[in-house]
């Protein structure tokens, strides 16, 4: 059976990273795009020098200073495109290596934790898409509790993200995180069983 690719997505503050870790704890390899970008931005990371050429003020102590970079690109489509031209190919190369390794290790499925599947028209890259969701008031309180977050920044991020209701409509499966961690984990375990059964009969 060929390797099946599950897309895990959800708007900011919905609990996607938590759900991703639960998949990993259940033995499903996971590729976290945000975590890989963090590595690219660290000292010696492959994105540091190309981004120095584009956004010199965002490089502090030979690493990418994310808050500074965020201020430089926030609400600026041209700057966001310049950033994406550097970062997307680097992530793509690394992801291809991850998928190859997972297939070589005889895994039946992997999860790609990708923040912007629907926003980038990437639905066709996945066998199934799982959306992590919670009510808007819960989402807002979670996000505004973050150290580097303001209401203005939150609203700017939301504007660039497909509304949660549309994501849920387009999803193959929805995980609701407006519950205890134990209940969320139960949803993940149940979903893995469902996916294994579906793929076995595909």
WOCOR-V809577 format. One record per residue. OMEGA is omega in whole degrees, 0 to 359 (NA if undefined). NEAR is the number of other ideal C-beta (glycine too) atoms within 10 Angstrom. Layout:
omega=OMEGA near=NEAR
omega=OMEGA near=NEAR
This chain:
omega=181 near=9
omega=181 near=9
omega=178 near=18
omega=184 near=18
omega=179 near=17
omega=174 near=23
omega=178 near=21
omega=183 near=27
omega=182 near=26
omega=181 near=29
omega=180 near=24
omega=175 near=18
omega=183 near=23
omega=180 near=25
omega=184 near=22
omega=182 near=24
omega=178 near=17
omega=180 near=15
omega=178 near=25
omega=179 near=24
omega=179 near=15
omega=175 near=23
omega=182 near=23
omega=180 near=14
omega=178 near=12
omega=173 near=14
omega=179 near=8
omega=179 near=21
omega=182 near=17
omega=176 near=21
omega=183 near=21
omega=185 near=19
omega=181 near=17
omega=180 near=13
omega=179 near=12
omega=178 near=18
omega=176 near=19
omega=181 near=13
omega=179 near=13
omega=184 near=19
omega=183 near=20
omega=178 near=13
omega=182 near=9
omega=179 near=10
omega=187 near=18
omega=182 near=18
omega=190 near=20
omega=184 near=17
omega=176 near=12
omega=180 near=16
omega=175 near=21
omega=180 near=14
omega=182 near=10
omega=185 near=17
omega=187 near=19
omega=183 near=8
omega=180 near=11
omega=180 near=22
omega=180 near=19
omega=181 near=12
omega=176 near=6
omega=170 near=12
omega=179 near=15
omega=177 near=22
omega=188 near=16
omega=179 near=14
omega=178 near=12
omega=179 near=14
omega=180 near=20
omega=179 near=14
omega=182 near=14
omega=185 near=17
omega=185 near=19
omega=177 near=14
omega=182 near=12
omega=186 near=12
omega=181 near=9
omega=179 near=8
omega=179 near=15
omega=179 near=14
omega=178 near=10
omega=178 near=17
omega=182 near=20
omega=179 near=13
omega=177 near=11
omega=192 near=17
omega=187 near=20
omega=179 near=13
omega=180 near=12
omega=178 near=17
omega=181 near=19
omega=179 near=9
omega=183 near=10
omega=180 near=16
omega=179 near=15
omega=177 near=10
omega=178 near=10
omega=183 near=15
omega=179 near=16
omega=179 near=11
omega=181 near=12
omega=179 near=19
omega=179 near=13
omega=181 near=9
omega=176 near=10
omega=172 near=8
omega=179 near=15
omega=179 near=15
omega=174 near=19
omega=176 near=20
omega=171 near=26
omega=178 near=23
omega=186 near=25
omega=184 near=24
omega=192 near=19
omega=179 near=14
omega=185 near=23
omega=182 near=20
omega=182 near=14
omega=180 near=13
omega=186 near=9
omega=186 near=15
omega=186 near=14
omega=182 near=5
omega=188 near=13
omega=175 near=19
omega=176 near=16
omega=177 near=19
omega=179 near=23
omega=178 near=26
omega=176 near=27
omega=189 near=29
omega=174 near=22
omega=179 near=22
omega=186 near=13
omega=182 near=14
omega=177 near=9
omega=178 near=15
omega=183 near=22
omega=182 near=17
omega=178 near=12
omega=185 near=16
omega=183 near=18
omega=176 near=13
omega=180 near=9
omega=185 near=12
omega=189 near=5
omega=188 near=8
omega=172 near=15
omega=179 near=10
omega=180 near=10
omega=180 near=10
omega=179 near=19
omega=181 near=17
omega=179 near=10
omega=178 near=13
omega=180 near=17
omega=181 near=17
omega=182 near=8
omega=183 near=13
omega=175 near=17
omega=180 near=17
omega=183 near=12
omega=182 near=20
omega=180 near=10
omega=177 near=12
omega=181 near=22
omega=180 near=15
omega=184 near=11
omega=186 near=14
omega=169 near=21
omega=179 near=17
omega=177 near=17
omega=172 near=17
omega=180 near=25
omega=182 near=16
omega=176 near=23
omega=185 near=14
omega=179 near=13
omega=178 near=9
omega=179 near=11
omega=179 near=7
omega=177 near=11
omega=180 near=20
omega=178 near=16
omega=178 near=13
omega=181 near=19
omega=181 near=21
omega=179 near=14
omega=181 near=12
omega=179 near=21
omega=179 near=18
omega=179 near=11
omega=181 near=13
omega=180 near=21
omega=181 near=14
omega=181 near=10
omega=183 near=13
omega=180 near=17
omega=182 near=9
omega=183 near=6
omega=NA near=9
